[in-house]
């Protein structure tokens, strides 16, 4: 049971780090264009064809 003294703060710290990373990704625009990458792979890019 003594291990819980260490594990609970570590788990809380990791959860806060994950939350901070998620909020940072939201603010930096990582989720702005969800359909763009899916549509880009279907479009023909003829600038690479010679």
Secondary structure, DSSP 8 states (H G I E B T S, - for coil): -TTHHHHHHHHHHHHHHHHHHHHHHHHTTTTS-TTHHHHHTTS--TTS--
